[in-house]
Amino acid sequence: MLSDGLLFSAFGLNVRLDCGAAILPPPVLDCFRLADCSRPDTADVDLVVHLLGASRRNGQKIELTHHVSADKAIRFHSFDTADGRSQRFASETSRGRVEFFFGEGAREMWVSWTEEAPADEVLSLLFNSMLAWAARISGRICLHASVVARDGHAIAFVAPSGSGKSTIAACLIERGYAGMSDDAAALTRDGERFCVNPGLPQLGLRHPSLEALPRFRAAPSIETDDKRRYALMASDPSHQLRFQNRVLPLATIYFLRRAASCDVPEVRPSKAPDAIAILMRNFYPASKRPTKIANAARQAADLSSLVKSVRCRHLLIPDDVAKLPSTADGIVEDITNQLAG
């Protein structure tokens, strides 16, 4: 069991994880490598997560609005309490039900689940979805992207689910890049530049792509939802699957798209209006309902500044796993040229 009050940083949030009476199996926790996360650089805590454990209380069906996020079928609704505006999120599958309750301003989160819900499923939803939700609710720019690091810079691949972001990131990690964030990227502004805050030190991959990723295929993993989750390491520089746990400036954004008619990677610059439109469609989460209108307006304005300071490029890749090695060659060449420029 984790000791109460574990501190770590992810998606730009300083998080305190209070386990209470929740029993979390060590093998499951090891896959998420919280020890390799960024360490909080201040004593301030942005979010306290209370793990309440398995409970029959939330086995009762609750009334939810029709607003549904496209991310992992998480439903939510907002309501007023004596302490302000609160939000409840729920995910329910044949494997059980998990609920997340946010207080005003997303400063605290309470997590409970039915007894049949596997612990790995609970933690996967928490670490891979809900922390990014919290970052977005609190006003950070969150994009649907996978991010890798090279030579002190972050490179982001932006695209909807199922487009191959994680696969491309994994291929580059096998070639010596370091992973920074999988599926969701939290950005913060630093003067005229934008930086990527590391997410969790792990990567989720679906089975077809593993055929072309031998190092990941040979590594230990756990299976959650429709992916296998692989741990990345920051503490061991010689590890083959590395994680970058420092905030880095964002150098290039690739708008990723697959096409069966494509034989080799095709890269071209993106014009500012096109880039802004694509980024607006790729906020994470896909639903904008939990965000305050003021936050959404500010984030839209930030995107205009983002495309002025960060190179944005369209990347069309073959829809063929067998061509992944040659695809990676082309992407590495373009990244190298962009960083050199």
TIMAR-701270 format. One record per residue (C-alpha): residue number from 1; residue in three letters; chain; x, y, z. Coordinates in Angstrom, 1 decimal. Each point is the difference from the previous one (the first is absolute). Layout:
<recs>
REC	NUM	ALA	A	X	Y	Z
...
</recs>
This chain:
<recs>
REC	1	MET	A	0.0	0.0	0.0
REC	2	LEU	A	1.2	3.5	-0.7
REC	3	SER	A	0.6	2.1	3.1
REC	4	ASP	A	-2.4	2.9	0.4
REC	5	GLY	A	0.9	3.3	-1.5
REC	6	LEU	A	2.2	-1.0	-3.0
REC	7	LEU	A	1.1	3.2	-1.8
REC	8	PHE	A	0.7	0.1	-3.7
REC	9	SER	A	-0.5	2.4	-3.0
REC	10	ALA	A	-1.8	-0.8	-3.2
REC	11	PHE	A	-1.5	2.1	-2.7
REC	12	GLY	A	1.2	3.1	1.7
REC	13	LEU	A	-1.8	-0.8	3.3
REC	14	ASN	A	1.6	-0.7	3.3
REC	15	VAL	A	-2.1	-3.0	1.2
REC	16	ARG	A	-0.3	-1.5	3.4
REC	17	LEU	A	-1.4	-3.6	-0.1
REC	18	ASP	A	-1.7	-1.0	3.2
REC	19	CYS	A	-0.8	-3.7	0.0
REC	20	GLY	A	-1.9	-0.2	3.3
REC	21	ALA	A	-1.3	-3.6	0.3
REC	22	ALA	A	0.3	-0.8	-3.7
REC	23	ILE	A	2.1	-3.1	-0.7
REC	24	LEU	A	2.0	0.4	-3.2
REC	25	PRO	A	2.1	-3.0	-1.2
REC	26	PRO	A	3.7	0.9	-0.4
REC	27	PRO	A	0.4	-1.7	-3.4
REC	28	VAL	A	-2.7	2.3	-1.4
REC	29	LEU	A	1.5	3.1	1.6
REC	30	ASP	A	3.4	-0.9	-1.4
REC	31	CYS	A	-1.2	0.3	-3.5
REC	32	PHE	A	-0.9	3.6	0.5
REC	33	ARG	A	3.5	0.9	1.4
REC	34	LEU	A	-1.1	2.8	2.3
REC	35	ALA	A	3.5	0.2	1.4
REC	36	ASP	A	1.2	1.0	-3.5
REC	37	CYS	A	-2.5	2.9	-0.3
REC	38	SER	A	1.1	3.6	0.3
REC	39	ARG	A	0.5	1.0	3.6
REC	40	PRO	A	-1.9	3.1	1.2
REC	41	ASP	A	2.3	3.0	0.0
REC	42	THR	A	-2.0	1.8	2.7
REC	43	ALA	A	-1.9	-1.0	3.1
REC	44	ASP	A	-3.3	1.1	-1.6
REC	45	VAL	A	-2.4	-2.8	-0.9
REC	46	ASP	A	-2.3	0.7	-2.9
REC	47	LEU	A	-2.1	-3.2	0.3
REC	48	VAL	A	-0.7	-2.4	2.9
REC	49	VAL	A	-1.3	-3.4	-1.2
REC	50	HIS	A	-1.8	-2.0	2.6
REC	51	LEU	A	-0.3	-3.7	-0.9
REC	52	LEU	A	-3.0	-1.2	1.9
REC	53	GLY	A	0.3	-3.6	-1.1
REC	54	ALA	A	-2.6	-2.6	-1.1
REC	55	SER	A	-3.5	0.8	1.2
REC	56	ARG	A	-3.5	-1.2	-0.6
REC	57	ARG	A	-1.2	3.6	0.4
REC	58	ASN	A	0.7	0.9	-3.6
REC	59	GLY	A	-1.5	-3.3	-1.3
REC	60	GLN	A	-3.3	1.8	-0.1
REC	61	LYS	A	-0.8	1.6	-3.4
REC	62	ILE	A	0.3	3.8	0.1
REC	63	GLU	A	-1.7	2.4	-2.3
REC	64	LEU	A	2.4	1.5	-2.5
REC	65	THR	A	-0.5	2.6	-2.7
REC	66	HIS	A	0.2	-0.9	-3.7
REC	67	HIS	A	3.4	1.7	-0.4
REC	68	VAL	A	2.5	-2.7	-0.7
REC	69	SER	A	3.7	0.4	-0.5
REC	70	ALA	A	1.6	-1.9	-2.9
REC	71	ASP	A	2.9	-1.0	2.4
REC	72	LYS	A	-0.5	-3.4	1.4
REC	73	ALA	A	-3.8	0.5	0.1
REC	74	ILE	A	0.2	2.1	3.1
REC	75	ARG	A	-3.3	1.6	0.9
REC	76	PHE	A	-0.3	3.1	2.1
REC	77	HIS	A	-2.4	2.6	1.5
REC	78	SER	A	0.5	3.1	1.9
REC	79	PHE	A	-2.1	1.3	3.0
REC	80	ASP	A	0.1	2.6	2.7
REC	81	THR	A	0.9	-0.8	3.6
REC	82	ALA	A	0.5	2.1	3.1
REC	83	ASP	A	3.7	0.1	-0.8
REC	84	GLY	A	-0.5	1.1	-3.6
REC	85	ARG	A	-0.2	-1.6	-3.4
REC	86	SER	A	0.8	-3.7	0.1
REC	87	GLN	A	0.3	-2.7	-2.7
REC	88	ARG	A	-0.5	-3.7	-0.1
REC	89	PHE	A	1.5	-2.3	-2.6
REC	90	ALA	A	-0.8	-3.7	-0.4
REC	91	SER	A	1.2	-2.8	-2.2
REC	92	GLU	A	-2.0	-3.2	-0.1
REC	93	THR	A	0.8	-3.2	-1.9
REC	94	SER	A	-0.5	-3.7	0.5
REC	95	ARG	A	3.1	0.1	2.1
REC	96	GLY	A	-1.5	2.3	2.6
REC	97	ARG	A	-0.7	3.6	0.7
REC	98	VAL	A	2.4	2.8	1.1
REC	99	GLU	A	-1.1	3.5	1.2
REC	100	PHE	A	2.0	3.1	0.3
REC	101	PHE	A	-1.3	3.0	1.9
REC	102	PHE	A	1.6	3.5	-0.3
REC	103	GLY	A	-0.5	2.8	2.4
REC	104	GLU	A	0.0	3.7	-1.0
REC	105	GLY	A	3.0	0.9	-2.1
REC	106	ALA	A	1.2	-3.6	-0.3
REC	107	ARG	A	2.1	0.4	3.1
REC	108	GLU	A	-1.2	-3.4	1.4
REC	109	MET	A	-1.1	-3.2	-1.6
REC	110	TRP	A	-1.7	-3.0	1.7
REC	111	VAL	A	0.2	-3.4	-1.7
REC	112	SER	A	-2.2	-3.0	0.7
REC	113	TRP	A	-0.8	-3.2	-1.9
REC	114	THR	A	-2.1	-3.1	0.2
REC	115	GLU	A	1.6	-3.1	1.4
REC	116	GLU	A	0.2	-1.7	-3.4
REC	117	ALA	A	1.9	2.8	-1.6
REC	118	PRO	A	3.7	-1.1	-0.4
REC	119	ALA	A	2.5	2.3	1.7
REC	120	ASP	A	2.0	0.3	-3.3
REC	121	GLU	A	-3.1	1.4	-1.7
REC	122	VAL	A	-0.6	2.5	2.8
REC	123	LEU	A	3.6	1.3	0.0
REC	124	SER	A	0.1	0.1	-3.8
REC	125	LEU	A	-3.1	2.2	-0.1
REC	126	LEU	A	1.5	2.2	2.8
REC	127	PHE	A	3.5	0.4	-1.4
REC	128	ASN	A	-0.7	0.0	-3.7
REC	129	SER	A	-3.3	1.9	-0.2
REC	130	MET	A	-1.1	1.8	3.2
REC	131	LEU	A	3.3	1.8	0.9
REC	132	ALA	A	-0.1	1.5	-3.5
REC	133	TRP	A	-3.6	0.9	0.5
REC	134	ALA	A	1.0	1.8	3.2
REC	135	ALA	A	2.8	1.8	-1.7
REC	136	ARG	A	-2.5	1.2	-2.7
REC	137	ILE	A	-2.6	1.0	2.6
REC	138	SER	A	2.6	2.0	1.9
REC	139	GLY	A	0.7	2.1	-3.1
REC	140	ARG	A	3.0	-1.7	-1.6
REC	141	ILE	A	0.2	-0.7	-3.8
REC	142	CYS	A	-0.5	-3.7	-0.5
REC	143	LEU	A	0.3	-1.5	-3.4
REC	144	HIS	A	-0.8	-3.5	-1.3
REC	145	ALA	A	3.6	-0.8	-0.7
REC	146	SER	A	2.9	-2.4	0.7
REC	147	VAL	A	3.3	1.8	0.7
REC	148	VAL	A	3.7	-1.1	-0.2
REC	149	ALA	A	3.2	1.8	0.9
REC	150	ARG	A	3.2	0.4	-1.8
REC	151	ASP	A	3.0	2.3	0.6
REC	152	GLY	A	-1.8	2.1	2.6
REC	153	HIS	A	-3.1	0.6	-2.1
REC	154	ALA	A	-3.5	-1.5	0.0
REC	155	ILE	A	-1.6	-1.3	-3.2
REC	156	ALA	A	-3.8	-0.5	0.0
REC	157	PHE	A	-2.2	-2.2	-2.3
REC	158	VAL	A	-3.5	1.3	0.0
REC	159	ALA	A	-2.9	-2.1	-1.3
REC	160	PRO	A	-3.3	-1.6	1.2
REC	161	SER	A	-0.1	-3.4	1.6
REC	162	GLY	A	1.0	-2.9	-2.2
REC	163	SER	A	2.2	2.1	-2.3
REC	164	GLY	A	3.3	-1.6	1.1
REC	165	LYS	A	1.4	2.6	2.3
REC	166	SER	A	1.2	-2.5	2.6
REC	167	THR	A	1.4	-2.3	-2.6
REC	168	ILE	A	2.1	2.7	-1.6
REC	169	ALA	A	1.2	1.1	3.5
REC	170	ALA	A	0.9	-3.6	0.9
REC	171	CYS	A	1.9	-0.4	-3.2
REC	172	LEU	A	2.0	3.1	0.7
REC	173	ILE	A	0.6	-1.1	3.6
REC	174	GLU	A	1.5	-3.2	-1.3
REC	175	ARG	A	2.4	2.2	-2.1
REC	176	GLY	A	1.3	1.9	3.0
REC	177	TYR	A	-2.6	2.7	0.6
REC	178	ALA	A	-1.6	0.3	3.4
REC	179	GLY	A	-3.8	-0.1	0.6
REC	180	MET	A	-1.6	3.0	1.7
REC	181	SER	A	-3.7	-0.4	-0.2
REC	182	ASP	A	-2.4	-2.5	-1.5
REC	183	ASP	A	-3.4	1.0	-1.5
REC	184	ALA	A	-0.2	3.3	1.9
REC	185	ALA	A	2.5	2.8	0.0
REC	186	ALA	A	-0.3	2.9	2.6
REC	187	LEU	A	1.6	3.3	-1.2
REC	188	THR	A	1.0	3.0	2.0
REC	189	ARG	A	1.1	3.4	-1.3
REC	190	ASP	A	3.4	1.3	0.9
REC	191	GLY	A	0.3	3.5	-1.5
REC	192	GLU	A	0.0	-0.4	-3.7
REC	193	ARG	A	0.5	-3.7	0.0
REC	194	PHE	A	-2.2	-3.0	1.0
REC	195	CYS	A	1.3	-2.9	2.0
REC	196	VAL	A	-1.3	-3.6	0.4
REC	197	ASN	A	-0.5	-1.3	3.5
REC	198	PRO	A	0.8	-3.7	0.4
REC	199	GLY	A	-2.9	-2.4	0.4
REC	200	LEU	A	0.3	-3.5	1.5
REC	201	PRO	A	3.1	-2.2	-0.8
REC	202	GLN	A	-1.9	-2.6	-2.0
REC	203	LEU	A	-1.3	-0.6	-3.5
REC	204	GLY	A	-3.1	-1.9	-1.2
REC	205	LEU	A	0.1	-2.0	-3.2
REC	206	ARG	A	-2.5	-2.2	-1.9
REC	207	HIS	A	1.0	-3.5	-1.1
REC	208	PRO	A	0.3	0.6	-3.8
REC	209	SER	A	2.7	2.6	0.4
REC	210	LEU	A	2.1	-2.2	2.4
REC	211	GLU	A	1.0	-2.2	-3.0
REC	212	ALA	A	2.3	2.8	-1.1
REC	213	LEU	A	1.3	1.0	3.5
REC	214	PRO	A	2.3	-2.8	1.3
REC	215	ARG	A	1.3	1.8	3.0
REC	216	PHE	A	-3.5	0.8	1.3
REC	217	ARG	A	-1.3	-3.4	-0.9
REC	218	ALA	A	2.8	-1.6	2.2
REC	219	ALA	A	-0.7	2.4	2.9
REC	220	PRO	A	-2.3	-0.8	2.9
REC	221	SER	A	-3.4	1.6	-0.1
REC	222	ILE	A	-3.5	-0.1	1.3
REC	223	GLU	A	-3.2	0.0	-2.0
REC	224	THR	A	-2.6	2.7	0.6
REC	225	ASP	A	-3.1	0.9	-2.1
REC	226	ASP	A	1.1	-0.7	-3.6
REC	227	LYS	A	3.8	0.6	0.4
REC	228	ARG	A	3.1	-1.5	1.6
REC	229	ARG	A	1.7	2.5	2.3
REC	230	TYR	A	3.8	0.1	0.0
REC	231	ALA	A	2.2	1.7	2.7
REC	232	LEU	A	2.6	2.6	-1.1
REC	233	MET	A	2.9	0.8	2.3
REC	234	ALA	A	1.6	3.4	0.8
REC	235	SER	A	2.3	-1.2	2.8
REC	236	ASP	A	2.1	-2.3	-2.2
REC	237	PRO	A	1.5	1.9	-3.0
REC	238	SER	A	1.2	-3.3	-1.6
REC	239	HIS	A	-3.6	-1.5	0.0
REC	240	GLN	A	-1.2	-0.7	-3.5
REC	241	LEU	A	-3.4	1.5	0.6
REC	242	ARG	A	0.7	3.4	1.5
REC	243	PHE	A	-2.2	2.8	1.5
REC	244	GLN	A	0.8	3.7	0.2
REC	245	ASN	A	-1.4	1.4	3.2
REC	246	ARG	A	1.1	3.6	-0.4
REC	247	VAL	A	-2.0	2.8	-1.5
REC	248	LEU	A	1.3	0.7	-3.5
REC	249	PRO	A	-0.7	2.7	-2.7
REC	250	LEU	A	-2.3	-1.2	-2.8
REC	251	ALA	A	1.9	0.2	-3.3
REC	252	THR	A	-2.3	-1.6	-2.5
REC	253	ILE	A	-3.6	-1.2	-0.3
REC	254	TYR	A	-0.8	-2.6	-2.6
REC	255	PHE	A	-3.7	-0.4	-1.0
REC	256	LEU	A	-0.1	-3.8	-0.6
REC	257	ARG	A	-2.2	-1.7	-2.6
REC	258	ARG	A	0.1	-3.5	-1.5
REC	259	ALA	A	-0.9	-0.9	-3.6
REC	260	ALA	A	0.0	-3.4	-1.7
REC	261	SER	A	1.1	1.7	-3.2
REC	262	CYS	A	3.2	1.4	1.6
REC	263	ASP	A	3.2	-2.0	-0.5
REC	264	VAL	A	2.5	2.3	1.7
REC	265	PRO	A	-0.4	2.8	2.6
REC	266	GLU	A	-1.1	3.3	-1.5
REC	267	VAL	A	0.8	3.1	2.0
REC	268	ARG	A	-1.0	3.6	-0.7
REC	269	PRO	A	-0.3	3.2	2.0
REC	270	SER	A	-3.4	1.0	1.3
REC	271	LYS	A	-1.4	3.5	-0.5
REC	272	ALA	A	-1.0	1.7	3.2
REC	273	PRO	A	-3.8	0.0	-0.6
REC	274	ASP	A	0.1	-3.8	-0.7
REC	275	ALA	A	2.2	-0.6	3.0
REC	276	ILE	A	-2.4	1.9	2.3
REC	277	ALA	A	-3.0	-1.9	-1.4
REC	278	ILE	A	1.6	-3.4	0.5
REC	279	LEU	A	1.2	0.9	3.6
REC	280	MET	A	-3.5	1.2	0.9
REC	281	ARG	A	-1.4	-3.4	-1.1
REC	282	ASN	A	2.7	-1.8	2.0
REC	283	PHE	A	-0.4	1.4	3.5
REC	284	TYR	A	0.1	-2.8	2.6
REC	285	PRO	A	-2.5	-1.0	1.1
REC	286	ALA	A	-2.0	0.1	-3.2
REC	287	SER	A	-3.0	1.4	1.9
REC	288	LYS	A	0.3	3.6	1.1
REC	289	ARG	A	-2.9	-0.1	2.4
REC	290	PRO	A	2.1	-0.3	3.3
REC	291	THR	A	2.0	3.1	-0.8
REC	292	LYS	A	-1.0	3.5	1.0
REC	293	ILE	A	-0.9	2.3	-2.8
REC	294	ALA	A	2.7	2.4	1.0
REC	295	ASN	A	2.6	-2.7	-0.1
REC	296	ALA	A	-1.1	-1.2	-3.4
REC	297	ALA	A	0.1	3.6	-1.4
REC	298	ARG	A	3.5	0.5	1.5
REC	299	GLN	A	1.2	-3.4	-1.4
REC	300	ALA	A	-1.3	0.9	-3.5
REC	301	ALA	A	2.0	3.2	0.2
REC	302	ASP	A	3.1	-1.9	1.2
REC	303	LEU	A	-0.2	-2.2	-3.1
REC	304	SER	A	0.5	3.0	-2.2
REC	305	SER	A	3.2	0.8	1.9
REC	306	LEU	A	1.0	-3.7	-0.1
REC	307	VAL	A	0.0	-0.3	-3.8
REC	308	LYS	A	2.1	3.1	-0.2
REC	309	SER	A	2.7	-1.3	2.2
REC	310	VAL	A	0.0	-3.7	-0.8
REC	311	ARG	A	0.5	-1.6	-3.4
REC	312	CYS	A	-3.2	-1.9	-1.1
REC	313	ARG	A	0.3	-2.6	-2.7
REC	314	HIS	A	-2.4	-2.4	-1.7
REC	315	LEU	A	1.2	-3.6	0.1
REC	316	LEU	A	-1.7	-2.6	-2.2
REC	317	ILE	A	1.2	-3.6	0.7
REC	318	PRO	A	-0.7	-3.4	-1.6
REC	319	ASP	A	-2.9	-2.0	1.6
REC	320	ASP	A	2.2	-3.1	0.1
REC	321	VAL	A	1.8	-1.3	3.1
REC	322	ALA	A	2.5	-1.8	-2.3
REC	323	LYS	A	1.2	3.4	-1.2
REC	324	LEU	A	0.5	1.4	3.5
REC	325	PRO	A	3.9	-0.3	-0.1
REC	326	SER	A	0.3	2.0	-3.2
REC	327	THR	A	-2.7	2.4	1.3
REC	328	ALA	A	2.1	0.7	3.1
REC	329	ASP	A	3.0	0.6	-2.1
REC	330	GLY	A	-1.8	2.8	-1.9
REC	331	ILE	A	-1.3	1.5	3.2
REC	332	VAL	A	3.4	-0.1	1.7
REC	333	GLU	A	1.6	1.7	-3.0
REC	334	ASP	A	-2.6	2.8	0.1
REC	335	ILE	A	0.3	0.5	3.8
REC	336	THR	A	3.8	0.2	-0.3
REC	337	ASN	A	-0.3	2.6	-2.7
REC	338	GLN	A	-2.6	2.0	2.0
REC	339	LEU	A	2.2	0.0	3.2
REC	340	ALA	A	3.0	1.0	-2.1
REC	341	GLY	A	-1.8	2.9	-1.5
</recs>
